Amino acid sequence: MGSVAKKGLQKYLLQLQHHPLRTKAITAAVLSGISDTVSQKLSGIPKLQLRRILLKMVKDPLFVLFLVDFIL
């Protein structure tokens, strides 16, 4: 498992060097989806609201990209 994680990290860092904005947007989407899933589970919602999770995964990276484009 250690070598798989190490290879994954190396590929991630390589993508981060070559395509920083895209990699950060995808990372933001994944982390947003994970955090919303965990928060729904902790709040006791009996069934996950997949539409809500997907909307957060699309909306949050777009917001980040907009801010970066606006600032630069």
N, CA, C and O atoms as CSV, one atom per row, in Angstrom:
chain,resi,resn,atom,element,x,y,z
A,1,MET,N,N,0.824,-1.199,0.000
A,1,MET,CA,C,0.000,0.000,0.000
A,1,MET,C,C,0.861,1.253,0.000
A,1,MET,O,O,0.488,2.263,-0.597
A,2,GLY,N,N,1.988,1.197,0.652
A,2,GLY,CA,C,2.851,2.358,0.713
A,2,GLY,C,C,3.365,2.775,-0.654
A,2,GLY,O,O,3.458,3.966,-0.952
A,3,SER,N,N,3.701,1.787,-1.492
A,3,SER,CA,C,4.224,2.129,-2.816
A,3,SER,C,C,3.120,2.690,-3.713
A,3,SER,O,O,3.385,3.555,-4.548
A,4,VAL,N,N,1.890,2.207,-3.550
A,4,VAL,CA,C,0.769,2.729,-4.337
A,4,VAL,C,C,0.496,4.178,-3.959
A,4,VAL,O,O,0.276,5.022,-4.828
A,5,ALA,N,N,0.509,4.462,-2.666
A,5,ALA,CA,C,0.285,5.830,-2.206
A,5,ALA,C,C,1.417,6.743,-2.660
A,5,ALA,O,O,1.181,7.891,-3.037
A,6,LYS,N,N,2.628,6.241,-2.625
A,6,LYS,CA,C,3.779,7.039,-3.042
A,6,LYS,C,C,3.710,7.362,-4.531
A,6,LYS,O,O,3.990,8.491,-4.936
A,7,LYS,N,N,3.336,6.371,-5.350
A,7,LYS,CA,C,3.190,6.600,-6.791
A,7,LYS,C,C,2.061,7.589,-7.059
A,7,LYS,O,O,2.183,8.456,-7.925
A,8,GLY,N,N,0.965,7.461,-6.319
A,8,GLY,CA,C,-0.151,8.387,-6.481
A,8,GLY,C,C,0.242,9.809,-6.139
A,8,GLY,O,O,-0.125,10.750,-6.843
A,9,LEU,N,N,0.984,9.962,-5.068
A,9,LEU,CA,C,1.451,11.297,-4.667
A,9,LEU,C,C,2.403,11.872,-5.710
A,9,LEU,O,O,2.334,13.062,-6.018
A,10,GLN,N,N,3.285,11.046,-6.254
A,10,GLN,CA,C,4.215,11.515,-7.280
A,10,GLN,C,C,3.463,11.977,-8.530
A,10,GLN,O,O,3.801,13.003,-9.120
A,11,LYS,N,N,2.440,11.211,-8.930
A,11,LYS,CA,C,1.643,11.597,-10.100
A,11,LYS,C,C,0.879,12.885,-9.823
A,11,LYS,O,O,0.770,13.748,-10.694
A,12,TYR,N,N,0.352,13.012,-8.609
A,12,TYR,CA,C,-0.378,14.230,-8.240
A,12,TYR,C,C,0.545,15.445,-8.295
A,12,TYR,O,O,0.178,16.482,-8.848
A,13,LEU,N,N,1.735,15.320,-7.727
A,13,LEU,CA,C,2.681,16.436,-7.720
A,13,LEU,C,C,3.145,16.789,-9.127
A,13,LEU,O,O,3.370,17.961,-9.430
A,14,LEU,N,N,3.288,15.784,-9.991
A,14,LEU,CA,C,3.655,16.045,-11.377
A,14,LEU,C,C,2.539,16.815,-12.083
A,14,LEU,O,O,2.805,17.774,-12.807
A,15,GLN,N,N,1.301,16.396,-11.873
A,15,GLN,CA,C,0.174,17.122,-12.461
A,15,GLN,C,C,0.089,18.538,-11.903
A,15,GLN,O,O,-0.236,19.479,-12.627
A,16,LEU,N,N,0.379,18.683,-10.619
A,16,LEU,CA,C,0.353,19.999,-9.987
A,16,LEU,C,C,1.391,20.931,-10.612
A,16,LEU,O,O,1.150,22.131,-10.738
A,17,GLN,N,N,2.537,20.387,-11.001
A,17,GLN,CA,C,3.564,21.197,-11.657
A,17,GLN,C,C,3.162,21.578,-13.083
A,17,GLN,O,O,3.363,22.717,-13.505
A,18,HIS,N,N,2.594,20.623,-13.819
A,18,HIS,CA,C,2.269,20.858,-15.222
A,18,HIS,C,C,0.949,21.601,-15.416
A,18,HIS,O,O,0.832,22.431,-16.318
A,19,HIS,N,N,-0.031,21.313,-14.587
A,19,HIS,CA,C,-1.374,21.905,-14.728
A,19,HIS,C,C,-1.876,22.334,-13.349
A,19,HIS,O,O,-2.781,21.700,-12.807
A,20,PRO,N,N,-1.316,23.385,-12.775
A,20,PRO,CA,C,-1.644,23.734,-11.389
A,20,PRO,C,C,-3.107,24.122,-11.173
A,20,PRO,O,O,-3.714,23.704,-10.187
A,21,LEU,N,N,-3.668,24.900,-12.064
A,21,LEU,CA,C,-5.031,25.373,-11.857
A,21,LEU,C,C,-6.033,24.229,-11.972
A,21,LEU,O,O,-6.942,24.106,-11.151
A,22,ARG,N,N,-5.861,23.398,-12.989
A,22,ARG,CA,C,-6.763,22.258,-13.176
A,22,ARG,C,C,-6.654,21.286,-11.999
A,22,ARG,O,O,-7.666,20.792,-11.501
A,23,THR,N,N,-5.437,21.017,-11.564
A,23,THR,CA,C,-5.228,20.084,-10.462
A,23,THR,C,C,-5.845,20.618,-9.174
A,23,THR,O,O,-6.462,19.863,-8.423
A,24,LYS,N,N,-5.685,21.903,-8.917
A,24,LYS,CA,C,-6.274,22.498,-7.713
A,24,LYS,C,C,-7.792,22.486,-7.783
A,24,LYS,O,O,-8.451,22.279,-6.764
A,25,ALA,N,N,-8.360,22.704,-8.969
A,25,ALA,CA,C,-9.815,22.681,-9.117
A,25,ALA,C,C,-10.366,21.279,-8.860
A,25,ALA,O,O,-11.383,21.123,-8.184
A,26,ILE,N,N,-9.700,20.268,-9.395
A,26,ILE,CA,C,-10.140,18.887,-9.177
A,26,ILE,C,C,-9.984,18.511,-7.708
A,26,ILE,O,O,-10.854,17.852,-7.139
A,27,THR,N,N,-8.883,18.924,-7.096
A,27,THR,CA,C,-8.669,18.658,-5.678
A,27,THR,C,C,-9.751,19.321,-4.834
A,27,THR,O,O,-10.270,18.717,-3.894
A,28,ALA,N,N,-10.089,20.561,-5.171
A,28,ALA,CA,C,-11.151,21.270,-4.442
A,28,ALA,C,C,-12.484,20.550,-4.582
A,28,ALA,O,O,-13.248,20.468,-3.621
A,29,ALA,N,N,-12.772,20.025,-5.780
A,29,ALA,CA,C,-14.027,19.309,-5.996
A,29,ALA,C,C,-14.088,18.035,-5.163
A,29,ALA,O,O,-15.108,17.747,-4.535
A,30,VAL,N,N,-13.009,17.284,-5.157
A,30,VAL,CA,C,-12.975,16.030,-4.395
A,30,VAL,C,C,-13.106,16.304,-2.902
A,30,VAL,O,O,-13.885,15.642,-2.216
A,31,LEU,N,N,-12.353,17.272,-2.396
A,31,LEU,CA,C,-12.425,17.592,-0.970
A,31,LEU,C,C,-13.792,18.138,-0.588
A,31,LEU,O,O,-14.285,17.860,0.505
A,32,SER,N,N,-14.405,18.905,-1.467
A,32,SER,CA,C,-15.742,19.431,-1.205
A,32,SER,C,C,-16.763,18.301,-1.121
A,32,SER,O,O,-17.621,18.291,-0.239
A,33,GLY,N,N,-16.662,17.350,-2.049
A,33,GLY,CA,C,-17.570,16.206,-2.021
A,33,GLY,C,C,-17.392,15.350,-0.782
A,33,GLY,O,O,-18.371,14.906,-0.183
A,34,ILE,N,N,-16.154,15.119,-0.398
A,34,ILE,CA,C,-15.880,14.324,0.807
A,34,ILE,C,C,-16.401,15.042,2.046
A,34,ILE,O,O,-17.024,14.421,2.907
A,35,SER,N,N,-16.150,16.343,2.141
A,35,SER,CA,C,-16.581,17.073,3.338
A,35,SER,C,C,-18.101,17.124,3.440
A,35,SER,O,O,-18.644,17.026,4.540
A,36,ASP,N,N,-18.796,17.277,2.319
A,36,ASP,CA,C,-20.253,17.308,2.372
A,36,ASP,C,C,-20.821,15.938,2.718
A,36,ASP,O,O,-21.803,15.841,3.454
A,37,THR,N,N,-20.214,14.883,2.195
A,37,THR,CA,C,-20.655,13.532,2.530
A,37,THR,C,C,-20.486,13.264,4.024
A,37,THR,O,O,-21.391,12.732,4.668
A,38,VAL,N,N,-19.339,13.627,4.569
A,38,VAL,CA,C,-19.086,13.423,6.001
A,38,VAL,C,C,-20.058,14.251,6.844
A,38,VAL,O,O,-20.588,13.765,7.843
A,39,SER,N,N,-20.289,15.499,6.439
A,39,SER,CA,C,-21.199,16.346,7.222
A,39,SER,C,C,-22.622,15.811,7.182
A,39,SER,O,O,-23.334,15.886,8.184
A,40,GLN,N,N,-23.051,15.272,6.045
A,40,GLN,CA,C,-24.388,14.682,5.982
A,40,GLN,C,C,-24.488,13.462,6.880
A,40,GLN,O,O,-25.488,13.284,7.574
A,41,LYS,N,N,-23.471,12.627,6.875
A,41,LYS,CA,C,-23.470,11.440,7.733
A,41,LYS,C,C,-23.474,11.825,9.208
A,41,LYS,O,O,-24.203,11.225,9.999
A,42,LEU,N,N,-22.672,12.817,9.589
A,42,LEU,CA,C,-22.601,13.228,10.985
A,42,LEU,C,C,-23.879,13.907,11.462
A,42,LEU,O,O,-24.224,13.829,12.641
A,43,SER,N,N,-24.584,14.577,10.543
A,43,SER,CA,C,-25.820,15.257,10.943
A,43,SER,C,C,-26.993,14.294,11.061
A,43,SER,O,O,-28.061,14.677,11.540
A,44,GLY,N,N,-26.811,13.060,10.634
A,44,GLY,CA,C,-27.843,12.053,10.823
A,44,GLY,C,C,-28.855,11.958,9.694
A,44,GLY,O,O,-29.924,11.378,9.883
A,45,ILE,N,N,-28.555,12.505,8.536
A,45,ILE,CA,C,-29.460,12.379,7.394
A,45,ILE,C,C,-29.514,10.900,6.998
A,45,ILE,O,O,-28.475,10.287,6.752
A,46,PRO,N,N,-30.722,10.323,6.936
A,46,PRO,CA,C,-30.814,8.880,6.681
A,46,PRO,C,C,-30.329,8.460,5.289
A,46,PRO,O,O,-29.782,7.368,5.129
A,47,LYS,N,N,-30.524,9.307,4.295
A,47,LYS,CA,C,-30.094,8.978,2.941
A,47,LYS,C,C,-29.280,10.150,2.395
A,47,LYS,O,O,-29.692,11.306,2.499
A,48,LEU,N,N,-28.127,9.840,1.815
A,48,LEU,CA,C,-27.276,10.896,1.270
A,48,LEU,C,C,-27.986,11.636,0.148
A,48,LEU,O,O,-28.655,11.027,-0.686
A,49,GLN,N,N,-27.834,12.944,0.137
A,49,GLN,CA,C,-28.401,13.780,-0.912
A,49,GLN,C,C,-27.340,13.947,-1.999
A,49,GLN,O,O,-26.530,14.873,-1.964
A,50,LEU,N,N,-27.365,13.023,-2.970
A,50,LEU,CA,C,-26.330,12.992,-4.001
A,50,LEU,C,C,-26.346,14.242,-4.869
A,50,LEU,O,O,-25.291,14.719,-5.286
A,51,ARG,N,N,-27.533,14.775,-5.146
A,51,ARG,CA,C,-27.616,15.991,-5.967
A,51,ARG,C,C,-26.888,17.146,-5.279
A,51,ARG,O,O,-26.177,17.916,-5.925
A,52,ARG,N,N,-27.072,17.257,-3.975
A,52,ARG,CA,C,-26.408,18.311,-3.199
A,52,ARG,C,C,-24.892,18.143,-3.255
A,52,ARG,O,O,-24.159,19.119,-3.417
A,53,ILE,N,N,-24.427,16.908,-3.122
A,53,ILE,CA,C,-22.985,16.633,-3.157
A,53,ILE,C,C,-22.409,16.998,-4.528
A,53,ILE,O,O,-21.371,17.654,-4.618
A,54,LEU,N,N,-23.091,16.566,-5.590
A,54,LEU,CA,C,-22.596,16.851,-6.937
A,54,LEU,C,C,-22.598,18.343,-7.239
A,54,LEU,O,O,-21.672,18.846,-7.876
A,55,LEU,N,N,-23.624,19.053,-6.791
A,55,LEU,CA,C,-23.671,20.498,-7.009
A,55,LEU,C,C,-22.515,21.197,-6.297
A,55,LEU,O,O,-21.910,22.119,-6.844
A,56,LYS,N,N,-22.212,20.758,-5.082
A,56,LYS,CA,C,-21.075,21.340,-4.360
A,56,LYS,C,C,-19.765,21.038,-5.075
A,56,LYS,O,O,-18.867,21.878,-5.124
A,57,MET,N,N,-19.660,19.823,-5.633
A,57,MET,CA,C,-18.427,19.442,-6.306
A,57,MET,C,C,-18.221,20.230,-7.593
A,57,MET,O,O,-17.084,20.407,-8.030
A,58,VAL,N,N,-19.293,20.701,-8.202
A,58,VAL,CA,C,-19.170,21.502,-9.417
A,58,VAL,C,C,-19.036,22.983,-9.079
A,58,VAL,O,O,-18.227,23.695,-9.673
A,59,LYS,N,N,-19.835,23.438,-8.122
A,59,LYS,CA,C,-19.884,24.867,-7.795
A,59,LYS,C,C,-18.594,25.365,-7.143
A,59,LYS,O,O,-18.083,26.415,-7.532
A,60,ASP,N,N,-18.074,24.659,-6.189
A,60,ASP,CA,C,-16.907,25.140,-5.441
A,60,ASP,C,C,-15.662,25.345,-6.317
A,60,ASP,O,O,-15.028,26.395,-6.212
A,61,PRO,N,N,-15.286,24.384,-7.177
A,61,PRO,CA,C,-14.125,24.638,-8.041
A,61,PRO,C,C,-14.363,25.776,-9.032
A,61,PRO,O,O,-13.441,26.530,-9.343
A,62,LEU,N,N,-15.595,25.903,-9.531
A,62,LEU,CA,C,-15.881,27.011,-10.444
A,62,LEU,C,C,-15.706,28.347,-9.741
A,62,LEU,O,O,-15.210,29.305,-10.332
A,63,PHE,N,N,-16.112,28.410,-8.482
A,63,PHE,CA,C,-15.943,29.626,-7.698
A,63,PHE,C,C,-14.460,29.931,-7.514
A,63,PHE,O,O,-14.045,31.084,-7.628
A,64,VAL,N,N,-13.666,28.911,-7.231
A,64,VAL,CA,C,-12.219,29.095,-7.064
A,64,VAL,C,C,-11.597,29.579,-8.376
A,64,VAL,O,O,-10.779,30.498,-8.379
A,65,LEU,N,N,-11.992,28.953,-9.490
A,65,LEU,CA,C,-11.450,29.366,-10.787
A,65,LEU,C,C,-11.840,30.801,-11.113
A,65,LEU,O,O,-11.035,31.555,-11.661
A,66,PHE,N,N,-13.067,31.183,-10.782
A,66,PHE,CA,C,-13.518,32.550,-11.017
A,66,PHE,C,C,-12.683,33.538,-10.207
A,66,PHE,O,O,-12.260,34.573,-10.722
A,67,LEU,N,N,-12.449,33.210,-8.931
A,67,LEU,CA,C,-11.655,34.105,-8.097
A,67,LEU,C,C,-10.232,34.260,-8.604
A,67,LEU,O,O,-9.685,35.363,-8.635
A,68,VAL,N,N,-9.639,33.142,-9.002
A,68,VAL,CA,C,-8.267,33.198,-9.509
A,68,VAL,C,C,-8.211,34.005,-10.792
A,68,VAL,O,O,-7.299,34.811,-10.980
A,69,ASP,N,N,-9.165,33.801,-11.665
A,69,ASP,CA,C,-9.206,34.554,-12.917
A,69,ASP,C,C,-9.460,36.032,-12.655
A,69,ASP,O,O,-8.882,36.888,-13.324
A,70,PHE,N,N,-10.311,36.335,-11.696
A,70,PHE,CA,C,-10.638,37.722,-11.372
A,70,PHE,C,C,-9.441,38.437,-10.746
A,70,PHE,O,O,-9.174,39.600,-11.049
A,71,ILE,N,N,-8.733,37.740,-9.881
A,71,ILE,CA,C,-7.599,38.352,-9.177
A,71,ILE,C,C,-6.416,38.553,-10.125
A,71,ILE,O,O,-5.734,39.577,-10.071
A,72,LEU,N,N,-6.179,37.566,-10.995
A,72,LEU,CA,C,-5.047,37.668,-11.914
A,72,LEU,C,C,-5.446,38.520,-13.080
A,72,LEU,O,O,-4.642,38.743,-13.985
